[in-house]
Amino acid sequence: MNKVGVSNESQLLQMLARGRIDVLVGTDCQVDYALLTPELGGRIVKAAYRPEARTELYIGFSRQRLERLPQLAAALETLLREGWVARAARRYQTVVAHQ
């Protein structure tokens, strides 16, 4: 198997759709979202691959906006406390399970 270095997964998805590569390993949330598009959804099939390693996701924002960090933290805490994050995760897992 040959490895191809690109700057983002969308390039790999396009290469896969065009037959330039045979397979790719991508991040669930990114690839799942891309496969919702008509352009890729009907052309690419997702296979189950669950490595033991986890990929952490982060929220990034400009250092020029550090004063807003407490507001962001409070909003995220509210979403967690109200169960919004758990509900969104369940919806995501349901969509992925049916692909």
C-alpha positions in Angstrom: 0.0 0.0 0.0 1.4 3.4 -0.9 0.9 6.5 1.3 0.0 9.8 -0.2 0.6 13.0 1.7 -2.0 15.8 1.3 -3.0 18.8 3.3 -6.5 17.7 4.1 -9.0 14.8 3.9 -11.1 16.5 1.3 -8.2 16.1 -1.2 -8.0 12.4 -0.3 -11.8 12.0 -0.8 -11.6 13.7 -4.2 -8.7 11.4 -5.2 -10.6 8.4 -4.1 -13.7 9.4 -6.0 -11.6 9.9 -9.1 -9.9 6.6 -8.8 -6.4 8.0 -8.2 -6.2 6.0 -4.9 -7.9 2.8 -3.8 -8.5 3.5 -0.1 -8.1 6.2 2.5 -8.1 6.2 6.3 -9.8 9.3 7.6 -11.4 10.8 10.7 -15.0 9.7 11.2 -16.5 13.0 11.7 -14.8 14.6 8.7 -15.4 11.7 6.3 -19.0 11.1 7.5 -19.8 14.7 6.9 -18.3 14.6 3.4 -20.2 11.5 2.5 -23.5 13.3 3.1 -22.8 15.2 -0.2 -24.4 13.8 -3.3 -21.0 14.1 -5.1 -19.3 11.6 -2.8 -22.1 9.8 -0.9 -23.0 7.5 -3.8 -19.5 6.8 -4.9 -17.6 6.0 -1.7 -18.3 3.2 0.7 -17.2 3.4 4.3 -15.7 0.3 5.9 -15.5 -0.3 9.6 -12.1 0.5 11.0 -11.8 1.3 14.7 -8.2 1.6 15.8 -7.5 1.7 19.6 -5.9 5.2 19.3 -8.2 8.2 19.6 -8.1 11.5 17.8 -8.7 14.4 20.0 -10.7 17.3 18.6 -10.1 20.9 19.6 -11.8 24.2 19.2 -9.4 26.9 18.1 -9.8 30.7 18.0 -7.6 33.8 17.7 -5.3 34.9 20.5 -6.8 38.4 19.8 -10.1 37.1 21.2 -8.8 35.5 24.5 -11.1 37.9 26.5 -14.1 35.9 25.1 -12.7 32.6 26.4 -14.9 32.7 29.6 -18.0 33.2 27.4 -17.1 30.3 25.2 -16.4 28.0 28.2 -19.7 29.0 29.8 -21.6 28.3 26.5 -20.0 24.9 26.2 -20.7 24.1 29.8 -24.4 25.0 29.2 -24.6 22.7 26.2 -23.1 19.9 28.2 -25.3 20.4 31.2 -28.5 20.7 29.1 -27.7 17.4 27.3 -27.3 19.0 23.9 -23.9 17.4 23.3 -25.1 14.0 24.3 -28.2 14.3 22.0 -26.0 15.4 19.1 -23.6 12.5 19.7 -26.5 10.1 19.6 -27.9 11.6 16.4 -24.4 11.3 14.8 -24.0 7.7 15.9 -27.4 6.9 14.5 -26.5 8.4 11.1 -23.2 6.6 11.0 -24.7 3.3 12.0 -27.1 3.5 9.0 -24.4 4.3 6.4 
